[in-house]
Amino acid sequence: MEVVIDAHNITKVYNEKSIPVNAVNGVHLHLERGEFTALVGPSGSGKTTLLNIIGGLDHVSEGQVIINGTDITNMSDNKLIDFRLNNIGFVFQSYNLIPVLTAKENVEFVMLLQKKSKAEREKRVLELLREVGLEDKVNIRPSELSGGQQQRVAVARALASKPQFVLADEPTANLDSKSASNLLDIMARLNKEENMTFIFSTHDQRVIDKARRVITLVDGKVASDEKR
């Protein structure tokens, strides 16, 4: 299997000059293409920090992060922006949709940044909104959508750039049971049909039950790593 994430001795220390806080402490992590993995653990265990480091949203204090064969450890912020744009899709707990844009425009936005043609954007957006069951909400703004619908738009947006993998930080935290179940079914199907790699940071047992690999963090260290 192809390794898409290769992280060695990942350490992240905040407030190094005052009272140091070790958010992540010496984590080694290897993930293969097509995995459906959950990072779990109590609040403050380092889940979100590790996810942000993998996604290039945060820098390591020590260690090395190789994504798709590219070492992003010391990459400049501008280069990281380009790298994320073409390799990583993000799904956040708070959706992070642009309120003045329609569902279609929110999904399309990342492809505009990629300078894709109008025809390619139109085709991809309609395919994705159909995939997440929102083909009838194309021209609706986020404020007119339910929480579950907004999160499905966020998933479609994460997939728009055809990323190598998707990082999802507590994606079901604000959803009711039915919306969460529907969303997880969509992501599990995309994982299976397109061999897309998903990594979740989560407390949600529903996500954990769907995952085929569960990595438990405690005090910034890997306490267990279970493949199912």
C-alpha positions in Angstrom: 0.0 0.0 0.0 1.1 3.6 -0.8 2.0 5.6 2.3 0.5 9.1 2.0 1.4 10.4 5.5 4.7 9.7 7.1 5.3 11.6 10.3 8.4 11.1 12.5 8.8 12.1 16.1 6.2 14.9 15.8 6.5 17.3 18.8 4.6 20.6 19.3 5.3 22.8 22.2 3.3 26.0 22.8 4.5 28.9 25.0 8.1 27.7 24.8 9.4 30.9 26.3 7.1 31.1 29.3 5.3 28.0 30.6 5.8 25.2 27.9 2.8 23.1 27.0 3.6 19.8 25.1 0.5 19.5 22.9 2.0 16.6 20.9 5.0 14.7 22.2 7.1 12.4 20.0 4.3 10.9 17.7 5.2 8.6 14.9 2.4 8.1 12.4 2.2 6.3 9.0 -1.1 6.3 7.0 -1.7 4.5 3.8 -3.9 5.6 0.9 -7.6 4.7 1.4 -7.5 4.6 5.2 -10.6 5.7 7.2 -8.9 6.7 10.5 -10.1 8.3 13.7 -7.8 10.2 16.1 -9.4 9.9 19.5 -8.7 10.8 23.1 -9.7 13.2 25.9 -9.8 17.0 25.4 -6.3 18.3 25.4 -4.8 15.0 24.2 -3.4 16.6 21.0 -5.9 15.3 18.4 -6.6 18.7 16.7 -3.0 19.8 17.0 -1.8 16.6 15.3 -4.4 17.0 12.6 -3.4 20.6 12.0 0.3 19.6 11.7 -0.6 16.9 9.2 -2.6 19.4 7.2 0.1 22.1 7.3 -2.0 24.5 9.3 0.6 24.4 12.2 4.3 23.9 12.3 6.2 21.3 14.4 8.6 22.2 17.1 10.5 19.0 16.3 10.1 16.1 13.9 9.4 15.7 10.2 6.2 15.5 8.2 6.1 14.0 4.7 2.9 14.2 2.8 2.6 12.3 -0.5 6.3 12.2 -0.7 6.8 15.9 -0.1 8.5 17.1 3.1 6.4 20.0 4.4 8.3 20.4 7.7 10.1 23.6 6.8 8.0 24.7 3.9 7.2 28.4 3.8 3.6 29.6 4.5 3.1 30.6 0.9 4.2 27.2 -0.4 2.1 25.5 2.3 -1.0 27.3 1.0 -0.4 26.0 -2.5 0.3 22.5 -1.2 -2.9 22.4 0.8 -4.9 23.8 -2.1 -3.9 20.9 -4.4 -3.6 18.0 -1.9 -5.7 18.4 1.2 -9.4 18.9 1.8 -10.6 20.2 5.2 -13.9 19.7 7.0 -14.3 21.8 10.2 -16.7 21.5 13.2 -17.9 25.0 12.5 -18.5 24.4 8.8 -16.5 27.6 7.8 -18.8 28.4 4.8 -18.7 31.9 3.3 -22.1 33.3 4.3 -22.5 35.6 1.3 -22.0 32.8 -1.2 -24.5 30.2 -2.3 -23.9 26.4 -1.8 -22.6 26.2 -5.4 -20.3 29.2 -4.9 -18.9 27.8 -1.7 -18.0 24.5 -3.3 -16.7 26.2 -6.4 -14.4 28.6 -4.5 -11.4 26.3 -4.1 -11.5 25.5 -7.8 -11.4 29.3 -8.6 -8.2 29.4 -6.6 -6.9 26.5 -8.6 -7.8 28.4 -11.8 -10.0 25.7 -13.2 -12.1 26.5 -16.2 -15.8 27.5 -15.8 -17.0 24.3 -17.5 -14.9 22.1 -15.2 -16.1 24.0 -12.2 -19.7 23.7 -13.1 -19.5 20.0 -13.8 -17.6 19.2 -10.6 -19.8 21.3 -8.3 -23.0 19.8 -9.6 -21.6 16.3 -9.3 -20.6 16.9 -5.7 -23.8 18.5 -4.6 -25.7 15.6 -6.2 -23.3 13.2 -4.3 -24.2 14.8 -1.0 -27.9 15.0 -1.7 -28.1 18.8 -2.2 -28.7 19.2 -5.9 -31.9 21.2 -5.1 -29.9 23.6 -2.8 -27.4 24.9 -5.4 -28.4 28.6 -5.1 -29.2 28.6 -1.4 -27.0 30.5 1.1 -25.7 28.9 4.3 -28.1 30.8 6.6 -31.0 29.1 4.8 -29.6 25.6 5.3 -29.8 23.3 8.3 -26.6 22.4 10.2 -26.5 19.0 8.5 -26.9 20.6 5.1 -24.2 23.1 5.8 -21.8 20.3 6.8 -22.6 18.4 3.6 -21.8 21.6 1.6 -18.5 21.7 3.6 -17.8 18.1 2.6 -18.5 18.8 -1.0 -16.2 21.8 -0.8 -13.4 19.7 0.7 -13.7 17.3 -2.2 -13.9 19.9 -4.9 -10.1 20.1 -5.4 -9.9 16.3 -5.8 -7.6 16.1 -2.8 -5.3 13.2 -1.9 -7.0 13.0 1.5 -9.5 14.8 3.7 -8.9 15.9 7.3 -12.1 16.3 9.4 -12.0 18.0 12.8 -15.0 17.0 14.8 -17.2 17.1 11.7 -20.3 15.6 13.5 -20.1 17.6 16.7 -22.9 20.1 15.9 -25.2 17.6 14.1 -28.2 15.6 15.2 -28.0 11.8 15.0 -29.7 11.5 11.6 -27.6 14.2 10.0 -24.4 12.8 11.5 -25.3 9.3 10.2 -26.0 10.6 6.7 -22.8 12.5 6.6 -20.7 9.6 7.8 -22.4 7.3 5.2 -21.5 9.8 2.4 -17.8 10.0 3.5 -17.6 6.2 4.0 -19.0 5.7 0.5 -16.5 8.2 -1.0 -13.7 6.5 0.8 -14.7 3.1 -0.6 -15.6 4.1 -4.2 -12.8 6.7 -4.8 -10.2 5.2 -2.4 -10.1 8.6 -0.8 -8.2 8.8 2.6 -10.1 10.3 5.5 -8.6 11.2 8.9 -11.0 12.4 11.7 -10.3 14.1 15.0 -13.3 13.1 17.1 -15.0 12.4 20.4 -18.0 11.0 18.5 -18.6 7.2 19.0 -20.5 7.1 15.7 -17.4 8.2 13.9 -15.2 5.8 15.9 -17.6 2.9 15.1 -17.2 3.6 11.3 -13.4 4.0 11.4 -11.3 1.1 10.3 -8.3 2.4 12.3 -8.5 4.1 15.7 -5.5 5.9 17.0 -5.8 7.0 20.7 -3.8 9.9 22.0 -3.2 10.6 25.7 -1.1 13.6 26.8 0.2 14.2 23.3 1.4 10.6 22.8 0.0 7.6 21.0 -1.5 5.3 23.6 -2.9 2.7 21.2 -3.2 2.1 17.4 -5.9 -0.4 16.5 -6.7 -1.6 12.9 -10.0 -3.3 12.3 
